[in-house]
Amino acid sequence: MALPFIAGIALGAGIAFAFTKRDQIAKSLGNLNLDKKFQDGITASKATITNIKEKVQAEPARKKPGRKPKAKIETQATPNSQDESNLKSATNLNLENSNPRINQ
């Protein structure tokens, strides 16, 4: 339960120490040439990005394999009115004869 309290004290002490030694810290960081390293990193990343863009644009676009087309169902021409009446009567007969309990 006291862990956040102890961590806060340690963090505060570290900040106070860094504030008192800020001149020495600035001198040591100045000797590292961080600005030059940042600029080198930026130019390297820009070169990498342009190389990747060129490779992507040079490659042809790949097509994803699509679905296979479904087989076409052939539809018959609509029957004339006489055929329709024969068809309706035939289906009615089939429905009546399909259930054996009805015929008993």
Residue pairs with C-beta under 8 A, 6 or more apart in sequence:
18 25
79 87
96 102
96 103
97 103
